[in-house]
Amino acid sequence: MATYQAPQREIAFVLHDVLGAGRLSELPGFDEATPETFDSLIGQAAKLIEEKIAPLNASADAQGCRWQDGEVRVPDGMAQAYELYWRSGWVGLAADPDYGGQGLPYTLSKVVEEMLCSANCAFALYPGLTSSCYEAILACGSREQKKLYLPKLATGQWTGTMCMTEPQAGTDLAAVKTKAIPQADGSYRIDGGKIFITSGEHTMAENIVHFVLARLPDSPPSIKGLSTFIVPKFLPGAGGAPGQRNAAHCVSIEHKMGMHGSCTCTMRFDGARGFLVGAPNTGIQNMFVMMNLARIMVGFQGLGLCELATQNALRYALERRQGKAFDDAQTIIHHPDVRRMILTMKAVTEGARVMAYETALHVDLAHHHPDAEVREQAQDWVDLCTPLVKAYCTDMAFELGSLAVQVYGGHGYIRDHGIEQIVRDAKILALYEGTNGVQAMDLVRRKLMLHNGRLPQRFFAAVRAEGCAETPLGFIARPLRQAVDELERATHWLQESYKARPEDAGFAAADYLRAFALTYLGYNWLRMAKAAAASDNVTLRDTKLATAQFFAGRMLPLVPALCAILQQPAAEPMRLEDAALASAA
Amino acid sequence: MATYQAPQREIAFVLHDVLGAGRLSELPGFDEATPETFDSLIGQAAKLIEEKIAPLNASADAQGCRWQDGEVRVPDGMAQAYELYWRSGWVGLAADPDYGGQGLPYTLSKVVEEMLCSANCAFALYPGLTSSCYEAILACGSREQKKLYLPKLATGQWTGTMCMTEPQAGTDLAAVKTKAIPQADGSYRIDGGKIFITSGEHTMAENIVHFVLARLPDSPPSIKGLSTFIVPKFLPGAGGAPGQRNAAHCVSIEHKMGMHGSCTCTMRFDGARGFLVGAPNTGIQNMFVMMNLARIMVGFQGLGLCELATQNALRYALERRQGKAFDDAQTIIHHPDVRRMILTMKAVTEGARVMAYETALHVDLAHHHPDAEVREQAQDWVDLCTPLVKAYCTDMAFELGSLAVQVYGGHGYIRDHGIEQIVRDAKILALYEGTNGVQAMDLVRRKLMLHNGRLPQRFFAAVRAEGCAETPLGFIARPLRQAVDELERATHWLQESYKARPEDAGFAAADYLRAFALTYLGYNWLRMAKAAAASDNVTLRDTKLATAQFFAGRMLPLVPALCAILQQPAAEPMRLEDAALASAA
């Protein structure tokens, strides 16, 4: 059975020794966010998550959600666990104190989210989407809407959804057809169907707030004609308590590859009462406020599953006796190929953790730093790294899940061990909140182009400033320097070629994102090696240095190769006719 | 819903235009195996497989096998389909006519196996393990054993199993504990438990022949003390008909990630009656006769799933309308990142098909060619390429399954579409018949070392003989030349370093196998481009050339990068203490 123990020592190492998260306590309003507070709250969250949430992961997967007559029953134990979780204040950790939140840094909330996703990723979607809904209303709602809905969403007493996708409108939201007709009382009549709605229906919370993308009459038929609406499951009555049942119903749930503990609903809005959020026809902007944070959230889901895969594979490799290695040891961790897999998993998970945490830290800096220049720099980092965190962490969750199965051998394929569940749960992460292909296009088409290419230049400068090619850390500093040089060249090529030959850039995007993420991880491993070299903890020092060497020698050299590959012209494959391709289909 | 249409044009192109499989008809006994016979039989098999076997793939996955009181019920329709399949003669296609087989080339049987595995990989395991059992008894059985069992196994009237694994003995068969005690009548009393036994119990055939690895009393406690036994479910009576029920029982079945249509049984032998096959203590050799062919079979399972993933993703990408591409087209095949995924899938599947078919062709040559020198060369090719076919095709089945889900977007994650099933079914292929890590070690530790390194040298010579760097095919011939040069250098490094530092080679093995397979695919794409350039079929020519260019520019350049990476020393990571690693677990 897969088990989960929160990697508290590693989390503290990254937060404090590598990233200096203590500086958050110097920001206005965050004076309580000291390293001690971080460690203490992380410890409390870890205990609750390990003891109450993790044990439901396998049973929820086996049981799944069940739909009957419009109601959804979540797996046994989930409702009690959710009640415990929100009442303990974990949903509202970083929410605004004006709305019942605890006003702690976003970074801290993401650390807790990583742990929650390791323990039970399907469970994490209930508070996760709730936070997304909170963020969207916080950014775009009216004063009254905020007062009515945010205290319920901030705490998690009510849960939230994001209703965007329709059968014909997935990646392309321009095709959204759901209609919103203005009513005499200022509300809107919402008609239409939505699919793939996470947490669309359940009875774990007393109300559900749907945040719905729909089209006003006479709006442009394009992406610019969409607006956002609050559609509560129960219309709040006087005093805000859930009142009349709204005409927003779950007509079926999906049977999925994984994430069985999370209900994925097909929703019908049949003249449901909705309330416009923000100005008409600003729906896409309103959604993207939330969407960017949602993408980081999905990256943390990926990180959580990377950690789960890694710690279980390592634990098994240290215990499982099979054959005799070259050094006569009998546990499989002594077999070179098993050790190679374990080190790959450690190098990726620990390196990705620094990337994800640092991006979260920049969200806090971008929102709270008193200096506008620092805020701008921080926002640049967040904008650049959001697609990296989303796509890389989630691609790796799937790959590391697969490697964990490989370490377990045939036993990993058996459901009882809980390892194959990681692979099944992880796959959705590469698809929702924008497929990883969409993330790569966001990186190349938008993030490289903003402000004359300022975003990647700031990243390259930060990496180069870490320096130290001539120190004992040259073993990683040198290949990192080469990687960043090649990445910069590829970046210029993309920035140049994009205008003339957008298809070349489109073809290159996925490889470019991978090369960028690996370079970022190289930067992280250099900093981790530095921090570990200064540590008294011998085992920490030894494992960090050995893993940094592994990354430097076996993973970082892929960057120059990928950069050369991505600069190939795409004209030939793009010219290939549908008919020629179809003849093989 | 995933659908399957046998790629008959592509199969014929590879067999005839690329590999010249017509030469098989020049071998003694194969005069009927003309290209026309191949095409005609492939067409007949395709029809049966598409119409009768493929439709059961999704329903068998959803329903699964059920165990009750020692009996296993396979999913609805499977028994009827199996009956139809074996009675139509497809199981015995390449089996010896003396035992009721049709005596056609092994290559042809593998083509049919590819199609069967695309259509329904779980179904394919029933005839697949039967053929393995047939091969083992053919190679090692006594005259009486052959006469009694082979006619039933050759045709598939009875099915077979391979009973090797025990809980403590997976990769390491030295740990096998099942006992075989000689009895007065010359038979043996078999006692012990086996796990992960594919097709261990069912009622689709009137009998099941278990091929069991067990230990005689006083045998060495090592791998050299194992022997093989036939343990029939029903002991054949006079005349060979199934008689008394033997004490070989299925005590439970596994609930697995995928392959739900195939039963995976835990078997108990409680004083079962068994019959020694081959000499005492030659069990491992006896098993490996079958195991090598079983590994190629698993490679074909991988190829089958690669094809299924590729054709479904392509079909969907040609139909699905979403957004507008740079060229204003609305189907997603016009989005560069989708096209990149499709071309990756085509490049891998079509390239791997040539590798798998060519290896099968060499099995026929090694067995049937009149010239001993040719037989030796062919056997070298088979020995070298068996781990490549097994590991590369199966790793790719999982990766291409994942890419197919990615092309389908969120819809790919929903079970109804049948695409995520490919990922779940594929994962076992990388684990059974020796994990892919074991394949890589087999390649490096055995195949590179045999006969003074003769095996890879013969491969390099064949690739170089294809030449043509200065022709219009230089676009692929040049990077192929570089790849083979780098691969040869890495090969020499492994051959040298292995004796002194086996851990370096162990660490390098997986990357080396990947580099080798990519080089082989480069060789295949050069030959396919050549053959296509000579073709009248314009769409074939265009797609083959564009795909060859894609492979040459975007996949083949990984070979030099991998070769550089794998030659890194492994001393540091191997020295890392368990305690240091455990502190992070």
Interface residues (C-beta under 8 A of the other chain):
Chain A: P7 R9 E10 T165 Q168 G170 T171 D172 A174 A175 F196 E254 H255 K256 M257 G258 Q311 L314 R315 L318 R321 Q322 G323 K324 F326 D327 T331 I333 H335 P336 D337 V338 R339 R340 M341 I342 L343 K346 F398 S402 V405 Q406 G409 G410 H411 G412 Y413 I414 R415 D416 E420 V423 R424 K427 I428 A430 L431 Y432 T435 N436 G437 A440 M441 P502 E503 A505 G506 F507 A509 A510 D511 V538 T539 L540 D542 T543 L545 A546 T547 Q549 F550 G553 R554 P557 L558 P560 A561 A564 I565 Q568 A570 E572 P573 M574 R575 L576 E577 D578 A579 A580 L581 A582 S583 A584 A585
Chain B: P7 R9 E10 T165 Q168 G170 T171 D172 A174 A175 F196 E254 H255 K256 M257 G258 Q311 L314 R315 L318 R321 Q322 G323 K324 F326 D327 T331 I333 H335 P336 D337 V338 R339 R340 M341 I342 L343 K346 F398 S402 V405 Q406 G409 G410 H411 G412 Y413 I414 R415 D416 E420 V423 R424 K427 I428 A430 L431 Y432 T435 N436 G437 A440 M441 P502 E503 A505 G506 F507 A509 A510 D511 V538 T539 L540 D542 T543 L545 A546 T547 Q549 F550 G553 R554 P557 L558 P560 A561 A564 I565 Q568 A570 E572 P573 M574 R575 L576 E577 D578 A579 A580 L581 A582 S583 A584 A585
